[in-house]
């Protein structure tokens, strides 16, 4: 990543990372397009300064029977 600056567009990040796909099928637009369209992030500085609005703690697991309407929780099911 030689020459990458805070003003550099996100698509200049290593293409193996910026356009990473799992599997062989195309699963949507490139990541840099999604970031620009949905969050207005166009450059590396914007990406580094973007903080999530909230933190979801996925380590707290609750049985389905103990959940209340409107409560956010992580559940684990076994079949």
mmCIF file of the N, C-alpha and C atoms, coordinates in Angstrom:
data_MODEL
# 
_entry.id   MODEL 
# 
loop_
_atom_site.group_PDB 
_atom_site.id 
_atom_site.type_symbol 
_atom_site.label_atom_id 
_atom_site.label_alt_id 
_atom_site.label_comp_id 
_atom_site.label_asym_id 
_atom_site.label_entity_id 
_atom_site.label_seq_id 
_atom_site.pdbx_PDB_ins_code 
_atom_site.Cartn_x 
_atom_site.Cartn_y 
_atom_site.Cartn_z 
_atom_site.occupancy 
_atom_site.B_iso_or_equiv 
_atom_site.pdbx_formal_charge 
_atom_site.auth_seq_id 
_atom_site.auth_comp_id 
_atom_site.auth_asym_id 
_atom_site.auth_atom_id 
_atom_site.pdbx_PDB_model_num 
ATOM 1   N N  . UNK A 1 1  ? 0.830   -1.185  0.000  1.00 0.00 ? 1  UNK A N  1 
ATOM 2   C CA . UNK A 1 1  ? 0.000   0.000   0.000  1.00 0.00 ? 1  UNK A CA 1 
ATOM 3   C C  . UNK A 1 1  ? 0.874   1.248   0.000  1.00 0.00 ? 1  UNK A C  1 
ATOM 4   N N  . UNK A 1 2  ? 1.901   1.227   -0.743 1.00 0.00 ? 2  UNK A N  1 
ATOM 5   C CA . UNK A 1 2  ? 2.790   2.374   -0.829 1.00 0.00 ? 2  UNK A CA 1 
ATOM 6   C C  . UNK A 1 2  ? 2.049   3.526   -1.490 1.00 0.00 ? 2  UNK A C  1 
ATOM 7   N N  . UNK A 1 3  ? 2.168   4.719   -0.935 1.00 0.00 ? 3  UNK A N  1 
ATOM 8   C CA . UNK A 1 3  ? 1.550   5.899   -1.523 1.00 0.00 ? 3  UNK A CA 1 
ATOM 9   C C  . UNK A 1 3  ? 0.109   6.122   -1.111 1.00 0.00 ? 3  UNK A C  1 
ATOM 10  N N  . UNK A 1 4  ? -0.415  5.335   -0.218 1.00 0.00 ? 4  UNK A N  1 
ATOM 11  C CA . UNK A 1 4  ? -1.789  5.519   0.231  1.00 0.00 ? 4  UNK A CA 1 
ATOM 12  C C  . UNK A 1 4  ? -1.820  6.644   1.262  1.00 0.00 ? 4  UNK A C  1 
ATOM 13  N N  . UNK A 1 5  ? -2.630  7.661   0.999  1.00 0.00 ? 5  UNK A N  1 
ATOM 14  C CA . UNK A 1 5  ? -2.741  8.813   1.893  1.00 0.00 ? 5  UNK A CA 1 
ATOM 15  C C  . UNK A 1 5  ? -4.170  8.922   2.405  1.00 0.00 ? 5  UNK A C  1 
ATOM 16  N N  . UNK A 1 6  ? -4.380  9.830   3.337  1.00 0.00 ? 6  UNK A N  1 
ATOM 17  C CA . UNK A 1 6  ? -5.737  10.036  3.864  1.00 0.00 ? 6  UNK A CA 1 
ATOM 18  C C  . UNK A 1 6  ? -6.691  10.564  2.804  1.00 0.00 ? 6  UNK A C  1 
ATOM 19  N N  . UNK A 1 7  ? -6.156  11.258  1.799  1.00 0.00 ? 7  UNK A N  1 
ATOM 20  C CA . UNK A 1 7  ? -6.999  11.795  0.731  1.00 0.00 ? 7  UNK A CA 1 
ATOM 21  C C  . UNK A 1 7  ? -7.249  10.789  -0.391 1.00 0.00 ? 7  UNK A C  1 
ATOM 22  N N  . UNK A 1 8  ? -6.601  9.642   -0.336 1.00 0.00 ? 8  UNK A N  1 
ATOM 23  C CA . UNK A 1 8  ? -6.742  8.647   -1.400 1.00 0.00 ? 8  UNK A CA 1 
ATOM 24  C C  . UNK A 1 8  ? -8.143  8.064   -1.407 1.00 0.00 ? 8  UNK A C  1 
ATOM 25  N N  . UNK A 1 9  ? -8.693  7.822   -2.605 1.00 0.00 ? 9  UNK A N  1 
ATOM 26  C CA . UNK A 1 9  ? -10.005 7.183   -2.675 1.00 0.00 ? 9  UNK A CA 1 
ATOM 27  C C  . UNK A 1 9  ? -9.940  5.762   -2.123 1.00 0.00 ? 9  UNK A C  1 
ATOM 28  N N  . UNK A 1 10 ? -11.041 5.288   -1.598 1.00 0.00 ? 10 UNK A N  1 
ATOM 29  C CA . UNK A 1 10 ? -11.087 3.959   -0.992 1.00 0.00 ? 10 UNK A CA 1 
ATOM 30  C C  . UNK A 1 10 ? -10.724 2.879   -1.999 1.00 0.00 ? 10 UNK A C  1 
ATOM 31  N N  . UNK A 1 11 ? -11.081 3.053   -3.272 1.00 0.00 ? 11 UNK A N  1 
ATOM 32  C CA . UNK A 1 11 ? -10.791 2.015   -4.257 1.00 0.00 ? 11 UNK A CA 1 
ATOM 33  C C  . UNK A 1 11 ? -9.299  1.816   -4.497 1.00 0.00 ? 11 UNK A C  1 
ATOM 34  N N  . UNK A 1 12 ? -8.453  2.720   -3.980 1.00 0.00 ? 12 UNK A N  1 
ATOM 35  C CA . UNK A 1 12 ? -7.010  2.537   -4.112 1.00 0.00 ? 12 UNK A CA 1 
ATOM 36  C C  . UNK A 1 12 ? -6.451  1.567   -3.074 1.00 0.00 ? 12 UNK A C  1 
ATOM 37  N N  . UNK A 1 13 ? -7.247  1.216   -2.089 1.00 0.00 ? 13 UNK A N  1 
ATOM 38  C CA . UNK A 1 13 ? -6.815  0.193   -1.134 1.00 0.00 ? 13 UNK A CA 1 
ATOM 39  C C  . UNK A 1 13 ? -6.667  -1.101  -1.924 1.00 0.00 ? 13 UNK A C  1 
ATOM 40  N N  . UNK A 1 14 ? -5.772  -1.940  -1.531 1.00 0.00 ? 14 UNK A N  1 
ATOM 41  C CA . UNK A 1 14 ? -5.503  -3.197  -2.228 1.00 0.00 ? 14 UNK A CA 1 
ATOM 42  C C  . UNK A 1 14 ? -6.804  -3.825  -2.726 1.00 0.00 ? 14 UNK A C  1 
ATOM 43  N N  . UNK A 1 15 ? -6.880  -4.073  -4.011 1.00 0.00 ? 15 UNK A N  1 
ATOM 44  C CA . UNK A 1 15 ? -8.110  -4.584  -4.628 1.00 0.00 ? 15 UNK A CA 1 
ATOM 45  C C  . UNK A 1 15 ? -8.557  -5.909  -4.025 1.00 0.00 ? 15 UNK A C  1 
ATOM 46  N N  . UNK A 1 16 ? -7.639  -6.716  -3.534 1.00 0.00 ? 16 UNK A N  1 
ATOM 47  C CA . UNK A 1 16 ? -8.027  -7.989  -2.916 1.00 0.00 ? 16 UNK A CA 1 
ATOM 48  C C  . UNK A 1 16 ? -8.827  -7.748  -1.649 1.00 0.00 ? 16 UNK A C  1 
ATOM 49  N N  . UNK A 1 17 ? -8.629  -6.606  -1.005 1.00 0.00 ? 17 UNK A N  1 
ATOM 50  C CA . UNK A 1 17 ? -9.378  -6.273  0.205  1.00 0.00 ? 17 UNK A CA 1 
ATOM 51  C C  . UNK A 1 17 ? -10.606 -5.444  -0.154 1.00 0.00 ? 17 UNK A C  1 
ATOM 52  N N  . UNK A 1 18 ? -10.433 -4.417  -0.979 1.00 0.00 ? 18 UNK A N  1 
ATOM 53  C CA . UNK A 1 18 ? -11.525 -3.491  -1.300 1.00 0.00 ? 18 UNK A CA 1 
ATOM 54  C C  . UNK A 1 18 ? -12.655 -4.169  -2.068 1.00 0.00 ? 18 UNK A C  1 
ATOM 55  N N  . UNK A 1 19 ? -12.345 -5.122  -2.908 1.00 0.00 ? 19 UNK A N  1 
ATOM 56  C CA . UNK A 1 19 ? -13.367 -5.779  -3.727 1.00 0.00 ? 19 UNK A CA 1 
ATOM 57  C C  . UNK A 1 19 ? -13.535 -7.243  -3.352 1.00 0.00 ? 19 UNK A C  1 
ATOM 58  N N  . UNK A 1 20 ? -13.278 -7.556  -2.111 1.00 0.00 ? 20 UNK A N  1 
ATOM 59  C CA . UNK A 1 20 ? -13.287 -8.940  -1.633 1.00 0.00 ? 20 UNK A CA 1 
ATOM 60  C C  . UNK A 1 20 ? -14.662 -9.574  -1.803 1.00 0.00 ? 20 UNK A C  1 
ATOM 61  N N  . UNK A 1 21 ? -14.650 -10.766 -2.315 1.00 0.00 ? 21 UNK A N  1 
ATOM 62  C CA . UNK A 1 21 ? -15.890 -11.514 -2.509 1.00 0.00 ? 21 UNK A CA 1 
ATOM 63  C C  . UNK A 1 21 ? -15.678 -12.933 -2.011 1.00 0.00 ? 21 UNK A C  1 
ATOM 64  N N  . UNK A 1 22 ? -16.707 -13.526 -1.440 1.00 0.00 ? 22 UNK A N  1 
ATOM 65  C CA . UNK A 1 22 ? -16.660 -14.912 -1.005 1.00 0.00 ? 22 UNK A CA 1 
ATOM 66  C C  . UNK A 1 22 ? -17.401 -15.729 -2.046 1.00 0.00 ? 22 UNK A C  1 
ATOM 67  N N  . UNK A 1 23 ? -16.789 -16.785 -2.528 1.00 0.00 ? 23 UNK A N  1 
ATOM 68  C CA . UNK A 1 23 ? -17.419 -17.612 -3.544 1.00 0.00 ? 23 UNK A CA 1 
ATOM 69  C C  . UNK A 1 23 ? -17.136 -17.077 -4.939 1.00 0.00 ? 23 UNK A C  1 
ATOM 70  N N  . UNK A 1 24 ? -17.805 -17.662 -5.895 1.00 0.00 ? 24 UNK A N  1 
ATOM 71  C CA . UNK A 1 24 ? -17.537 -17.318 -7.283 1.00 0.00 ? 24 UNK A CA 1 
ATOM 72  C C  . UNK A 1 24 ? -18.537 -16.334 -7.871 1.00 0.00 ? 24 UNK A C  1 
ATOM 73  N N  . UNK A 1 25 ? -19.700 -16.174 -7.262 1.00 0.00 ? 25 UNK A N  1 
ATOM 74  C CA . UNK A 1 25 ? -20.721 -15.295 -7.823 1.00 0.00 ? 25 UNK A CA 1 
ATOM 75  C C  . UNK A 1 25 ? -20.552 -13.861 -7.347 1.00 0.00 ? 25 UNK A C  1 
ATOM 76  N N  . UNK A 1 26 ? -20.938 -12.933 -8.197 1.00 0.00 ? 26 UNK A N  1 
ATOM 77  C CA . UNK A 1 26 ? -20.947 -11.523 -7.838 1.00 0.00 ? 26 UNK A CA 1 
ATOM 78  C C  . UNK A 1 26 ? -22.098 -11.305 -6.862 1.00 0.00 ? 26 UNK A C  1 
ATOM 79  N N  . UNK A 1 27 ? -21.844 -10.700 -5.719 1.00 0.00 ? 27 UNK A N  1 
ATOM 80  C CA . UNK A 1 27 ? -22.875 -10.552 -4.689 1.00 0.00 ? 27 UNK A CA 1 
ATOM 81  C C  . UNK A 1 27 ? -23.250 -9.103  -4.453 1.00 0.00 ? 27 UNK A C  1 
ATOM 82  N N  . UNK A 1 28 ? -23.083 -8.262  -5.424 1.00 0.00 ? 28 UNK A N  1 
ATOM 83  C CA . UNK A 1 28 ? -23.438 -6.873  -5.256 1.00 0.00 ? 28 UNK A CA 1 
ATOM 84  C C  . UNK A 1 28 ? -22.323 -5.964  -5.732 1.00 0.00 ? 28 UNK A C  1 
ATOM 85  N N  . UNK A 1 29 ? -22.514 -4.671  -5.572 1.00 0.00 ? 29 UNK A N  1 
ATOM 86  C CA . UNK A 1 29 ? -21.515 -3.718  -6.029 1.00 0.00 ? 29 UNK A CA 1 
ATOM 87  C C  . UNK A 1 29 ? -20.250 -3.773  -5.174 1.00 0.00 ? 29 UNK A C  1 
ATOM 88  N N  . UNK A 1 30 ? -19.144 -3.245  -5.692 1.00 0.00 ? 30 UNK A N  1 
ATOM 89  C CA . UNK A 1 30 ? -17.906 -3.202  -4.912 1.00 0.00 ? 30 UNK A CA 1 
ATOM 90  C C  . UNK A 1 30 ? -18.095 -2.418  -3.613 1.00 0.00 ? 30 UNK A C  1 
ATOM 91  N N  . UNK A 1 31 ? -17.313 -2.764  -2.607 1.00 0.00 ? 31 UNK A N  1 
ATOM 92  C CA . UNK A 1 31 ? -17.439 -2.153  -1.281 1.00 0.00 ? 31 UNK A CA 1 
ATOM 93  C C  . UNK A 1 31 ? -17.287 -0.642  -1.335 1.00 0.00 ? 31 UNK A C  1 
ATOM 94  N N  . UNK A 1 32 ? -16.370 -0.135  -2.158 1.00 0.00 ? 32 UNK A N  1 
ATOM 95  C CA . UNK A 1 32 ? -16.159 1.322   -2.193 1.00 0.00 ? 32 UNK A CA 1 
ATOM 96  C C  . UNK A 1 32 ? -17.393 2.051   -2.714 1.00 0.00 ? 32 UNK A C  1 
ATOM 97  N N  . UNK A 1 33 ? -18.168 1.418   -3.602 1.00 0.00 ? 33 UNK A N  1 
ATOM 98  C CA . UNK A 1 33 ? -19.402 2.044   -4.088 1.00 0.00 ? 33 UNK A CA 1 
ATOM 99  C C  . UNK A 1 33 ? -20.478 2.051   -2.997 1.00 0.00 ? 33 UNK A C  1 
ATOM 100 N N  . UNK A 1 34 ? -20.583 0.975   -2.262 1.00 0.00 ? 34 UNK A N  1 
ATOM 101 C CA . UNK A 1 34 ? -21.574 0.892   -1.182 1.00 0.00 ? 34 UNK A CA 1 
ATOM 102 C C  . UNK A 1 34 ? -21.260 1.920   -0.104 1.00 0.00 ? 34 UNK A C  1 
ATOM 103 N N  . UNK A 1 35 ? -19.985 2.034   0.275  1.00 0.00 ? 35 UNK A N  1 
ATOM 104 C CA . UNK A 1 35 ? -19.597 3.009   1.297  1.00 0.00 ? 35 UNK A CA 1 
ATOM 105 C C  . UNK A 1 35 ? -19.902 4.432   0.848  1.00 0.00 ? 35 UNK A C  1 
ATOM 106 N N  . UNK A 1 36 ? -19.620 4.731   -0.412 1.00 0.00 ? 36 UNK A N  1 
ATOM 107 C CA . UNK A 1 36 ? -19.865 6.081   -0.928 1.00 0.00 ? 36 UNK A CA 1 
ATOM 108 C C  . UNK A 1 36 ? -21.362 6.384   -0.986 1.00 0.00 ? 36 UNK A C  1 
ATOM 109 N N  . UNK A 1 37 ? -22.140 5.439   -1.493 1.00 0.00 ? 37 UNK A N  1 
ATOM 110 C CA . UNK A 1 37 ? -23.573 5.674   -1.663 1.00 0.00 ? 37 UNK A CA 1 
ATOM 111 C C  . UNK A 1 37 ? -24.345 5.699   -0.346 1.00 0.00 ? 37 UNK A C  1 
ATOM 112 N N  . UNK A 1 38 ? -24.062 4.752   0.551  1.00 0.00 ? 38 UNK A N  1 
ATOM 113 C CA . UNK A 1 38 ? -24.871 4.645   1.761  1.00 0.00 ? 38 UNK A CA 1 
ATOM 114 C C  . UNK A 1 38 ? -24.367 5.493   2.926  1.00 0.00 ? 38 UNK A C  1 
ATOM 115 N N  . UNK A 1 39 ? -23.049 5.680   3.039  1.00 0.00 ? 39 UNK A N  1 
ATOM 116 C CA . UNK A 1 39 ? -22.501 6.400   4.184  1.00 0.00 ? 39 UNK A CA 1 
ATOM 117 C C  . UNK A 1 39 ? -21.775 7.690   3.812  1.00 0.00 ? 39 UNK A C  1 
ATOM 118 N N  . UNK A 1 40 ? -21.622 7.948   2.517  1.00 0.00 ? 40 UNK A N  1 
ATOM 119 C CA . UNK A 1 40 ? -20.919 9.156   2.083  1.00 0.00 ? 40 UNK A CA 1 
ATOM 120 C C  . UNK A 1 40 ? -19.422 9.107   2.337  1.00 0.00 ? 40 UNK A C  1 
ATOM 121 N N  . UNK A 1 41 ? -18.857 7.913   2.449  1.00 0.00 ? 41 UNK A N  1 
ATOM 122 C CA . UNK A 1 41 ? -17.422 7.757   2.691  1.00 0.00 ? 41 UNK A CA 1 
ATOM 123 C C  . UNK A 1 41 ? -16.727 7.563   1.344  1.00 0.00 ? 41 UNK A C  1 
ATOM 124 N N  . UNK A 1 42 ? -15.887 8.533   0.982  1.00 0.00 ? 42 UNK A N  1 
ATOM 125 C CA . UNK A 1 42 ? -15.216 8.484   -0.315 1.00 0.00 ? 42 UNK A CA 1 
ATOM 126 C C  . UNK A 1 42 ? -13.707 8.290   -0.220 1.00 0.00 ? 42 UNK A C  1 
ATOM 127 N N  . UNK A 1 43 ? -13.120 8.619   0.924  1.00 0.00 ? 43 UNK A N  1 
ATOM 128 C CA . UNK A 1 43 ? -11.662 8.539   1.013  1.00 0.00 ? 43 UNK A CA 1 
ATOM 129 C C  . UNK A 1 43 ? -11.232 7.772   2.256  1.00 0.00 ? 43 UNK A C  1 
ATOM 130 N N  . UNK A 1 44 ? -9.941  7.502   2.331  1.00 0.00 ? 44 UNK A N  1 
ATOM 131 C CA . UNK A 1 44 ? -9.394  6.718   3.441  1.00 0.00 ? 44 UNK A CA 1 
ATOM 132 C C  . UNK A 1 44 ? -9.635  7.421   4.779  1.00 0.00 ? 44 UNK A C  1 
ATOM 133 N N  . UNK A 1 45 ? -9.498  8.730   4.816  1.00 0.00 ? 45 UNK A N  1 
ATOM 134 C CA . UNK A 1 45 ? -9.722  9.479   6.057  1.00 0.00 ? 45 UNK A CA 1 
ATOM 135 C C  . UNK A 1 45 ? -11.158 9.288   6.559  1.00 0.00 ? 45 UNK A C  1 
ATOM 136 N N  . UNK A 1 46 ? -12.127 9.338   5.660  1.00 0.00 ? 46 UNK A N  1 
ATOM 137 C CA . UNK A 1 46 ? -13.522 9.128   6.049  1.00 0.00 ? 46 UNK A CA 1 
ATOM 138 C C  . UNK A 1 46 ? -13.757 7.730   6.583  1.00 0.00 ? 46 UNK A C  1 
ATOM 139 N N  . UNK A 1 47 ? -13.080 6.761   5.995  1.00 0.00 ? 47 UNK A N  1 
ATOM 140 C CA . UNK A 1 47 ? -13.210 5.386   6.460  1.00 0.00 ? 47 UNK A CA 1 
ATOM 141 C C  . UNK A 1 47 ? -12.620 5.225   7.856  1.00 0.00 ? 47 UNK A C  1 
ATOM 142 N N  . UNK A 1 48 ? -11.475 5.831   8.106  1.00 0.00 ? 48 UNK A N  1 
ATOM 143 C CA . UNK A 1 48 ? -10.828 5.728   9.411  1.00 0.00 ? 48 UNK A CA 1 
ATOM 144 C C  . UNK A 1 48 ? -11.588 6.481   10.500 1.00 0.00 ? 48 UNK A C  1 
ATOM 145 N N  . UNK A 1 49 ? -12.300 7.521   10.124 1.00 0.00 ? 49 UNK A N  1 
ATOM 146 C CA . UNK A 1 49 ? -13.028 8.339   11.112 1.00 0.00 ? 49 UNK A CA 1 
ATOM 147 C C  . UNK A 1 49 ? -14.484 7.932   11.289 1.00 0.00 ? 49 UNK A C  1 
ATOM 148 N N  . UNK A 1 50 ? -14.894 6.875   10.606 1.00 0.00 ? 50 UNK A N  1 
ATOM 149 C CA . UNK A 1 50 ? -16.277 6.409   10.729 1.00 0.00 ? 50 UNK A CA 1 
ATOM 150 C C  . UNK A 1 50 ? -16.393 5.511   11.954 1.00 0.00 ? 50 UNK A C  1 
ATOM 151 N N  . UNK A 1 51 ? -17.293 5.856   12.850 1.00 0.00 ? 51 UNK A N  1 
ATOM 152 C CA . UNK A 1 51 ? -17.534 5.072   14.055 1.00 0.00 ? 51 UNK A CA 1 
ATOM 153 C C  . UNK A 1 51 ? -18.962 4.557   14.015 1.00 0.00 ? 51 UNK A C  1 
ATOM 154 N N  . UNK A 1 52 ? -19.185 3.319   14.432 1.00 0.00 ? 52 UNK A N  1 
ATOM 155 C CA . UNK A 1 52 ? -20.547 2.801   14.455 1.00 0.00 ? 52 UNK A CA 1 
ATOM 156 C C  . UNK A 1 52 ? -21.426 3.586   15.430 1.00 0.00 ? 52 UNK A C  1 
ATOM 157 N N  . UNK A 1 53 ? -22.713 3.653   15.141 1.00 0.00 ? 53 UNK A N  1 
ATOM 158 C CA . UNK A 1 53 ? -23.643 4.387   16.009 1.00 0.00 ? 53 UNK A CA 1 
ATOM 159 C C  . UNK A 1 53 ? -23.849 3.688   17.336 1.00 0.00 ? 53 UNK A C  1 
ATOM 160 N N  . UNK A 1 54 ? -23.780 2.367   17.330 1.00 0.00 ? 54 UNK A N  1 
ATOM 161 C CA . UNK A 1 54 ? -23.984 1.618   18.565 1.00 0.00 ? 54 UNK A CA 1 
ATOM 162 C C  . UNK A 1 54 ? -23.166 0.342   18.502 1.00 0.00 ? 54 UNK A C  1 
ATOM 163 N N  . UNK A 1 55 ? -23.000 -0.243  19.651 1.00 0.00 ? 55 UNK A N  1 
ATOM 164 C CA . UNK A 1 55 ? -22.264 -1.495  19.760 1.00 0.00 ? 55 UNK A CA 1 
ATOM 165 C C  . UNK A 1 55 ? -23.245 -2.598  20.120 1.00 0.00 ? 55 UNK A C  1 
ATOM 166 N N  . UNK A 1 56 ? -23.224 -3.675  19.375 1.00 0.00 ? 56 UNK A N  1 
ATOM 167 C CA . UNK A 1 56 ? -24.091 -4.810  19.661 1.00 0.00 ? 56 UNK A CA 1 
ATOM 168 C C  . UNK A 1 56 ? -23.236 -5.894  20.300 1.00 0.00 ? 56 UNK A C  1 
ATOM 169 N N  . UNK A 1 57 ? -23.528 -6.208  21.544 1.00 0.00 ? 57 UNK A N  1 
ATOM 170 C CA . UNK A 1 57 ? -22.788 -7.236  22.254 1.00 0.00 ? 57 UNK A CA 1 
ATOM 171 C C  . UNK A 1 57 ? -23.397 -8.593  21.931 1.00 0.00 ? 57 UNK A C  1 
ATOM 172 N N  . UNK A 1 58 ? -22.748 -9.326  21.048 1.00 0.00 ? 58 UNK A N  1 
ATOM 173 C CA . UNK A 1 58 ? -23.269 -10.623 20.621 1.00 0.00 ? 58 UNK A CA 1 
ATOM 174 C C  . UNK A 1 58 ? -22.846 -11.761 21.550 1.00 0.00 ? 58 UNK A C  1 
ATOM 175 N N  . UNK A 1 59 ? -22.162 -11.439 22.631 1.00 0.00 ? 59 UNK A N  1 
ATOM 176 C CA . UNK A 1 59 ? -21.735 -12.490 23.559 1.00 0.00 ? 59 UNK A CA 1 
ATOM 177 C C  . UNK A 1 59 ? -22.835 -12.839 24.562 1.00 0.00 ? 59 UNK A C  1 
ATOM 178 N N  . UNK A 1 60 ? -23.813 -11.976 24.730 1.00 0.00 ? 60 UNK A N  1 
ATOM 179 C CA . UNK A 1 60 ? -24.913 -12.252 25.657 1.00 0.00 ? 60 UNK A CA 1 
ATOM 180 C C  . UNK A 1 60 ? -25.993 -13.047 24.934 1.00 0.00 ? 60 UNK A C  1 
ATOM 181 N N  . UNK A 1 61 ? -26.129 -14.294 25.278 1.00 0.00 ? 61 UNK A N  1 
ATOM 182 C CA . UNK A 1 61 ? -27.074 -15.198 24.626 1.00 0.00 ? 61 UNK A CA 1 
ATOM 183 C C  . UNK A 1 61 ? -28.223 -15.479 25.594 1.00 0.00 ? 61 UNK A C  1 
ATOM 184 N N  . UNK A 1 62 ? -29.459 -15.490 25.056 1.00 0.00 ? 62 UNK A N  1 
ATOM 185 C CA . UNK A 1 62 ? -30.632 -15.736 25.895 1.00 0.00 ? 62 UNK A CA 1 
ATOM 186 C C  . UNK A 1 62 ? -31.483 -16.840 25.278 1.00 0.00 ? 62 UNK A C  1 
ATOM 187 N N  . UNK A 1 63 ? -32.102 -17.666 26.098 1.00 0.00 ? 63 UNK A N  1 
ATOM 188 C CA . UNK A 1 63 ? -33.045 -18.658 25.572 1.00 0.00 ? 63 UNK A CA 1 
ATOM 189 C C  . UNK A 1 63 ? -34.250 -17.943 24.950 1.00 0.00 ? 63 UNK A C  1 
ATOM 190 N N  . UNK A 1 64 ? -34.793 -18.500 23.906 1.00 0.00 ? 64 UNK A N  1 
ATOM 191 C CA . UNK A 1 64 ? -35.914 -17.865 23.199 1.00 0.00 ? 64 UNK A CA 1 
ATOM 192 C C  . UNK A 1 64 ? -37.091 -17.633 24.146 1.00 0.00 ? 64 UNK A C  1 
ATOM 193 N N  . UNK A 1 65 ? -37.347 -18.551 25.042 1.00 0.00 ? 65 UNK A N  1 
ATOM 194 C CA . UNK A 1 65 ? -38.466 -18.429 25.975 1.00 0.00 ? 65 UNK A CA 1 
ATOM 195 C C  . UNK A 1 65 ? -38.343 -17.266 26.947 1.00 0.00 ? 65 UNK A C  1 
ATOM 196 N N  . UNK A 1 66 ? -37.154 -16.745 27.141 1.00 0.00 ? 66 UNK A N  1 
ATOM 197 C CA . UNK A 1 66 ? -36.924 -15.643 28.084 1.00 0.00 ? 66 UNK A CA 1 
ATOM 198 C C  . UNK A 1 66 ? -36.968 -14.267 27.418 1.00 0.00 ? 66 UNK A C  1 
ATOM 199 N N  . UNK A 1 67 ? -37.106 -14.223 26.095 1.00 0.00 ? 67 UNK A N  1 
ATOM 200 C CA . UNK A 1 67 ? -37.106 -12.940 25.389 1.00 0.00 ? 67 UNK A CA 1 
ATOM 201 C C  . UNK A 1 67 ? -38.423 -12.199 25.565 1.00 0.00 ? 67 UNK A C  1 
ATOM 202 N N  . UNK A 1 68 ? -38.350 -10.879 25.531 1.00 0.00 ? 68 UNK A N  1 
ATOM 203 C CA . UNK A 1 68 ? -39.535 -10.035 25.624 1.00 0.00 ? 68 UNK A CA 1 
ATOM 204 C C  . UNK A 1 68 ? -39.719 -9.303  24.300 1.00 0.00 ? 68 UNK A C  1 
ATOM 205 N N  . UNK A 1 69 ? -40.929 -8.906  23.994 1.00 0.00 ? 69 UNK A N  1 
ATOM 206 C CA . UNK A 1 69 ? -41.236 -8.196  22.760 1.00 0.00 ? 69 UNK A CA 1 
ATOM 207 C C  . UNK A 1 69 ? -40.411 -6.911  22.700 1.00 0.00 ? 69 UNK A C  1 
ATOM 208 N N  . UNK A 1 70 ? -39.711 -6.699  21.588 1.00 0.00 ? 70 UNK A N  1 
ATOM 209 C CA . UNK A 1 70 ? -38.904 -5.501  21.396 1.00 0.00 ? 70 UNK A CA 1 
ATOM 210 C C  . UNK A 1 70 ? -37.480 -5.616  21.923 1.00 0.00 ? 70 UNK A C  1 
ATOM 211 N N  . UNK A 1 71 ? -37.182 -6.667  22.655 1.00 0.00 ? 71 UNK A N  1 
ATOM 212 C CA . UNK A 1 71 ? -35.840 -6.861  23.206 1.00 0.00 ? 71 UNK A CA 1 
ATOM 213 C C  . UNK A 1 71 ? -34.902 -7.344  22.113 1.00 0.00 ? 71 UNK A C  1 
ATOM 214 N N  . UNK A 1 72 ? -33.693 -6.763  22.062 1.00 0.00 ? 72 UNK A N  1 
ATOM 215 C CA . UNK A 1 72 ? -32.686 -7.231  21.131 1.00 0.00 ? 72 UNK A CA 1 
ATOM 216 C C  . UNK A 1 72 ? -31.838 -8.278  21.819 1.00 0.00 ? 72 UNK A C  1 
ATOM 217 N N  . UNK A 1 73 ? -31.607 -9.393  21.145 1.00 0.00 ? 73 UNK A N  1 
ATOM 218 C CA . UNK A 1 73 ? -30.842 -10.468 21.747 1.00 0.00 ? 73 UNK A CA 1 
ATOM 219 C C  . UNK A 1 73 ? -30.244 -11.338 20.664 1.00 0.00 ? 73 UNK A C  1 
ATOM 220 N N  . UNK A 1 74 ? -29.257 -12.109 21.037 1.00 0.00 ? 74 UNK A N  1 
ATOM 221 C CA . UNK A 1 74 ? -28.679 -13.122 20.161 1.00 0.00 ? 74 UNK A CA 1 
ATOM 222 C C  . UNK A 1 74 ? -29.189 -14.479 20.632 1.00 0.00 ? 74 UNK A C  1 
ATOM 223 N N  . UNK A 1 75 ? -29.687 -15.268 19.706 1.00 0.00 ? 75 UNK A N  1 
ATOM 224 C CA . UNK A 1 75 ? -30.159 -16.596 20.074 1.00 0.00 ? 75 UNK A CA 1 
ATOM 225 C C  . UNK A 1 75 ? -29.374 -17.645 19.295 1.00 0.00 ? 75 UNK A C  1 
ATOM 226 N N  . UNK A 1 76 ? -29.247 -18.820 19.862 1.00 0.00 ? 76 UNK A N  1 
ATOM 227 C CA . UNK A 1 76 ? -28.581 -19.942 19.211 1.00 0.00 ? 76 UNK A CA 1 
ATOM 228 C C  . UNK A 1 76 ? -29.586 -21.076 19.141 1.00 0.00 ? 76 UNK A C  1 
ATOM 229 N N  . UNK A 1 77 ? -29.793 -21.597 17.944 1.00 0.00 ? 77 UNK A N  1 
ATOM 230 C CA . UNK A 1 77 ? -30.755 -22.698 17.773 1.00 0.00 ? 77 UNK A CA 1 
ATOM 231 C C  . UNK A 1 77 ? -30.015 -23.985 17.412 1.00 0.00 ? 77 UNK A C  1 
ATOM 232 N N  . UNK A 1 78 ? -30.544 -25.083 17.869 1.00 0.00 ? 78 UNK A N  1 
ATOM 233 C CA . UNK A 1 78 ? -29.995 -26.393 17.528 1.00 0.00 ? 78 UNK A CA 1 
ATOM 234 C C  . UNK A 1 78 ? -31.109 -27.207 16.903 1.00 0.00 ? 78 UNK A C  1 
ATOM 235 N N  . UNK A 1 79 ? -30.738 -27.955 15.852 1.00 0.00 ? 79 UNK A N  1 
ATOM 236 C CA . UNK A 1 79 ? -31.769 -28.717 15.155 1.00 0.00 ? 79 UNK A CA 1 
ATOM 237 C C  . UNK A 1 79 ? -31.631 -30.187 15.283 1.00 0.00 ? 79 UNK A C  1 
# 
